[in-house]
Amino acid sequence: MPDKTERLHIFATIKPKSEFFSDAKGALEKLVPLTLEEPGCHLFTVLENRDEQGVLHLFEIFEDEDAVQAHYDKDYTKQVFARYQSWLAEPVVAKRLSVTSPLSSDQFYDN
């Protein structure tokens, strides 16, 4: 059995104002490929809630808090977050979980 590794899972719910929904979703979608190239990022995706219109979710898996902080420190991330403040209908709700798993990042993707 492979060694178990603890990773940081982040689940964020984002509720933009209706007039900014497309802008908010587009900005997050532009972050996805950049973030996936960052060291310590195992998964980063934005999903639209199919049951609650106008709600987005970010699902992220990072190696640890240092990798998340490195993501927040990137200029492209700062630019999106700066714009988000005026787009939001409600504050972002994020949950952070440390999860131990025997899966490696190689097992998430077909290379």
C-alpha positions in Angstrom: 0.0 0.0 0.0 1.4 3.5 -0.9 2.4 5.9 1.9 -0.4 8.1 3.0 0.1 11.8 2.4 -1.8 14.7 4.0 -3.1 17.3 1.6 -5.1 20.5 2.1 -8.6 20.4 0.5 -10.4 23.7 0.0 -14.1 24.0 -0.9 -15.2 27.6 -1.6 -18.7 28.8 -2.4 -18.9 32.0 -4.4 -22.1 34.0 -5.0 -21.5 36.9 -7.4 -24.1 39.6 -8.1 -26.1 38.4 -11.1 -24.8 41.1 -13.4 -21.2 39.9 -12.7 -21.8 36.2 -12.8 -20.2 35.7 -16.2 -17.3 37.9 -15.4 -16.6 36.1 -12.1 -16.9 32.6 -13.7 -14.6 33.7 -16.6 -12.0 35.1 -14.3 -11.9 31.9 -12.2 -11.7 29.8 -15.4 -8.7 31.7 -16.5 -7.0 30.9 -13.1 -7.5 27.2 -13.6 -4.7 26.3 -16.1 -2.2 28.8 -14.4 -2.9 27.3 -10.9 -2.6 23.7 -12.1 1.0 24.5 -13.2 1.9 25.8 -9.7 4.2 23.6 -7.6 2.1 21.9 -4.9 -1.3 22.2 -6.7 -2.9 18.8 -7.2 -6.4 20.0 -8.3 -8.0 23.4 -9.0 -11.4 23.6 -10.7 -14.4 25.8 -10.8 -17.9 24.4 -11.0 -21.3 26.0 -11.5 -23.9 24.8 -9.1 -26.6 23.1 -11.1 -29.2 23.3 -8.4 -28.7 26.9 -7.2 -28.4 29.3 -10.1 -25.8 32.0 -9.8 -23.5 30.0 -7.5 -20.0 28.9 -8.2 -17.8 26.4 -6.3 -14.0 26.1 -6.3 -12.6 22.7 -5.4 -8.9 22.8 -4.7 -6.3 20.4 -3.5 -2.9 21.7 -2.5 0.1 20.0 -1.0 0.0 22.2 2.1 -0.6 25.7 3.4 2.7 26.9 1.9 1.5 25.9 -1.6 -1.8 27.8 -1.0 0.0 30.9 0.1 2.3 30.7 -2.9 -0.9 30.6 -5.0 -2.4 33.7 -3.2 0.9 35.5 -3.8 0.8 35.1 -7.6 0.0 38.4 -9.4 -2.7 36.7 -11.5 -4.5 35.5 -8.3 -4.2 38.9 -6.7 -5.7 40.5 -9.7 -8.8 38.2 -9.7 -9.3 38.5 -6.0 -9.1 42.4 -6.2 -11.9 42.4 -8.8 -14.0 39.9 -7.0 -14.7 42.2 -4.1 -17.0 44.4 -6.1 -18.6 41.4 -7.9 -19.7 39.5 -4.8 -23.3 39.4 -3.6 -22.1 37.6 -0.4 -18.7 37.0 1.1 -16.9 33.8 -0.1 -17.4 30.9 2.2 -14.4 28.5 2.2 -13.8 25.3 4.2 -10.4 23.9 4.6 -9.8 20.3 5.4 -6.6 18.4 5.9 -7.1 15.0 4.3 -4.9 12.0 4.3 -4.9 9.9 1.2 -2.7 7.3 -0.4 -3.3 8.9 -3.8 -0.6 10.9 -5.6 -1.2 13.7 -8.0 -0.2 11.4 -10.8 -3.3 9.3 -10.1 -5.6 12.3 -10.6 -4.6 12.9 -14.2 -3.8 10.9 -17.3 -0.4 12.1 -18.4 
